[in-house]
Amino acid sequence: MSFQRPQIFRPPSEARSYFLPLTQGCSNNSCSFCRYNGAQLHVRDVEEIKEEIDALDLYLREGVCLPHIHPVVYQVASHLTTKRVFLQDGDALVYPYPKLVEVLQYLNVKFPWLEKIAAYATPQDLLRRSVEELKVLKELKLDIVYVGPESGDDEVLKHVNKGVTHDEIVEGTRRAKEAGISLSVTVLLGLGGVTGSERHAHETARILTEIDPEYAGALTLTLVHGTPLYEESCQGKFELISPLQSLNELKTIIENADFTNCFFSSMHASNYLAVRGVLPQDRNRMLGQLSHVLKTEDESLLRPEFMREL
């Protein structure tokens, strides 16, 4: 099977980056809540990646479009004016290390003015690499990786088949930080369900403290049709938290996570209430926003269900 270019699925902060696929799918395809559950990982041939880079270089220099190159290359080519590249797909860092180095070197040769390269990475991807290997990637302008611990609660991690423990997530992210690569981590409100909500929130605050990332974002669990967790919900084995319970979890995390200097946001469209700020400086303001809604229990202040998205 030839490599099929994946749909663009990226962090909000990478909206104006150029999207360069190295893989399709995710190597850790067992997470019971995830859109990639059961999806097969496909790895793109390094020569095909270089061909796309060459075509992009030709287009930017001379405006020439090659007929055999996927049209999306030219549709998003203007994004490269931001001097950022985002490596697709769900965990591009699973790409074989020598070939990953080769691709990044080639990007830097063709576009020496590039400032930042970014990618999703699973904790397992980071654990596969030594600090020295990650430092090489940093030198090749891999500036930030987006990692989804989702929870710090080992019981939740096991239940959703995350494939790693709390301590392993911390170790993987520690290696990235030691290599000088910035971290943007995502946690998932509601992943413990109603019964595990309080522990999930407190353990997630604890893992955020231990990781101490530069950026952190909270999303709210949205069940994806056909995933194992969706089926559990249909069978009454998993109970989704309410909108106000999700705010309680968010409040617990912001209250208890201890950061050095972290931009924390719940601006994602899956959330019922958007708060953002730099922690710890803006903690009291953010908690005040959450406390106001929780005290009044006025759900008209929340994002309505029909406007929530993954």
N, C-alpha and C positions, 0 to 999 in steps of 0.2 A: 504494500500500500504506500503510495506517495504521500509526502507530508502535506497535510491540509492546514492552511493558515487559520489559527484560532480567531474567534471573535475577540474584539478588544475588551478586556476585563482588567481594569487597572485601578490603583488608588486615586481618589479625587485629586490629590496634589500632583499627579502625573498627567493631568488632562492635556497639557500642551507639550508633552514629550513626543519624540518619535518612537513608535512601537515596533521593536525588532523581535520577531519570534525566534526563539531557540528551541522551544518545546511546545507541545500541545498537550493540555491536561495537567495532571499533578501526580507525582510519584507516590504520594501518600493519599491514595484514593479511597481510604476506608472510613474517613470521618463521617459519622452517621447523619450529620446535619447539612453536609456540604453539597453544592451543585456538582462538584467533581466526583462524588461518590460513585464508585464502580467504573469511572472513565479510564480508558487505557492511556498510558503515557506514550507519546510519540516524540522522538528526538530527531531534530532536523539535521541534515547533512551539513557539515561545516562549509563545503564548497558552495552549497546553495545559499547559505547565509552571506558568504563573501560576494556572490553574484548579486544579491540584493544591495549590498553596500556599494558595489561598483555602479549599479544602475542608479542608485540614489545620488552618488557623487556626480555621475554624468548629467543627471537631471538638474542638479543644483548649479553646476558649472555652465551647461549649455542649453538647458531646457528641453533636452531630448528624452522622449518616452519610448521605451522598448516594448514591442508588442507582447513579448512572452513574460513580461514582469507583471505581477499581480497589480491591478489598478489601485488598490488601497495604498500601495507604496507612494504613489504620486498624490493621492488624496491627503495623506498626512505628512508629506514631505516638508510642507511649510512649517510644521511643528519644530523642525530641527533648528529653526531660528532661535529657539529658546536655549540651544546648546545643551539639550538634555536628551538622553536615550533611555527608554524603559524596555528592559528585556522581558519578553513574554515567555511562558504563560504562567500557570499556577505556581510553579517553583523553578524558575529558570536556573537557579544555582545547582540543580541536580545534573545539569549538563556536564559531561565528562570534563574533568578539570583541565587537562592539557588542551583540549579543544576550546574550552571557555577562555583560557589565556590567549589562545590563537585568535579568537574572534575579537576580544577586547584590544589586542595589539593591532589588529587590522583596522578596527574602528578608529583608533588613535592615529594611525598612519594616514588614513583617508581624511579624517576630520580632526586635525590637531587642535582645533579651537574648541573642541568639546569640553564642557565643564563638569558634567555629572552623568554618571550611568547608574541606573537603579534597577532593582529586581525584587520580586517576591522571593522569599526563602522559607522553607519549613525549618523547624528546629533541627530536624534530621540532616538537612543540607549543611547546616553550620557545624554539626557534630562530625560530619564526614571530613571536614577540612581542619587542618592545623592552623594555629595563629599565623605561622609563617606563610602558608598558602593564601590565607585571607589578606595578609599584608601585600602580597603580590597583586591581588585583585584591586586593592585600594590604590596602589601605585598606578594601576591602569584605569583609574578614575571611577571604580565602583564606589560610589560615595555613600549610598544608603541602601539598606535592605528592609523590606516590609515583612514582618513576621507576625503570625497569628497564634499566640498562646491560647487565646479564647478563654481559658480559665486557668487559675492556679490551683484548683482543687483536684487532687489525684483521683478521687472517686468520680468526678465529672469527666476528667480526661480519659479514664478507663471506660466509662459508660459510652462515650461518644467515639471510641476507637481512635483517639488522637495518635496513639503509637509512641508517645513519649510521656515521661513523668515531669512533675514540677521541677525537680532538680536538674533533669536533663535539659529542659528548656532554658533554665538559668545558665547552665554551662555553655550551651550553644551560643546564646546571645552574649555571654561574657567574652567568648573568643572574638566575635565580631567587634565588640567595643575595644578590646585590646589591640585589634588590628587597625583601629581608627575609623572603622565603618560606622556611620550613624545608624540608629535603630528607630524604626517606626513600628510600634506594636499595636495589635488590635485585640480587644477583649469583647466578649459576646454576652451581653446582659440576657438573663433568662435561660442560659444553657443548663443550669442545674434544676430547672423546673420549679414548681412551687415548693416541693418538700426540701429541695437542696438550695434554695435561694440564698439564705443567710450565709451558709458556709461558702458557697460559691463566691459571693461578693467579698467576704473577708479574705479568703485565700487568693482571690484575684488581686486584691489590694496588696497582699503580701508579695506576690510574684512581681508585681509592678515595682514595688520598692526594691526588690533584689535585682531586677534588671536595670532599673533607673534609666529608662530610655530618653532620648531627646524629644521624641514625639510619641503620643499615645492616643488612640481613638477607641471609643466605645460604640459598638453597634448593638442593636437589639435583635434577638433571634427571630427570624422569619422562617417558618417551616417551608421547605421546598418539596413540592409534590413528588412522590416516588422515592424519597430518601427513607432510610430505616427509621429516623427519628419522626418523620411525618407519619409513618405507619404505626409507630408506638403511640403517637398522639391519637390517631384514629381508633386504636384499640383501648384507649383509656389508661395506658401504661405510663404516659408522660403528660403532665399538665402544664400548659403554658402559663407563665405569670401574666398578671394584668398590667395595663399601662402604668398605673400608679406603683405597682410592685417593681416595675423596671426602673422607675425613678428612685425608689428606695435603694435598689442595688447600686445605681449610679452614685447616689449620695454616700453610701457606705464606702465605695471605692475612693471617692474624692476625699472623704474624711480621713481615711486610714492609709492611703498610699503616700509614701514619703519620697519625694523626688528632689534631685539637686536643682534641675532647671528643665522642665518638661512642658511643651505645648500640648495641652490635653483638650480633646474636642469630642462632643457628641453631635456633631453637625450632620452626620450621615443620615440619609433619607429613611433609614430603617428605624430611627429613634423617634420617640414621642415628644421629646423636648430637646432643643439644641442649646447647649452651653459650651463655652470654650474660654480658655485663658491659659496663662502660664502658672504652673504650680511649682512651688507653693505660694507664690505672691498673690494670686487671684483666688485662692481657696475660699475665703470668706464670702466674696462676691458670688462665686459659682454656687456655693452651698445655700446662699440666700435666695437665689433664683429657684433652686430645687425645693427648698423649704416652703416658699410661698405657695407653690402649686400643691405640694403635699398637704399643707395645712388647710387650704381652701377646698381641696379635692375637686377643683373645677376642671373637668375634662375638656371643656371648651378651649382651654389654654394649650391643649396637646395637639400634635399633628394627627389628623383623622386617618383612619385605617386606609382609606382609598388613596391617600397620598404617600403612604409608606412604600418603599421599594428596597430591593436588595442592593 
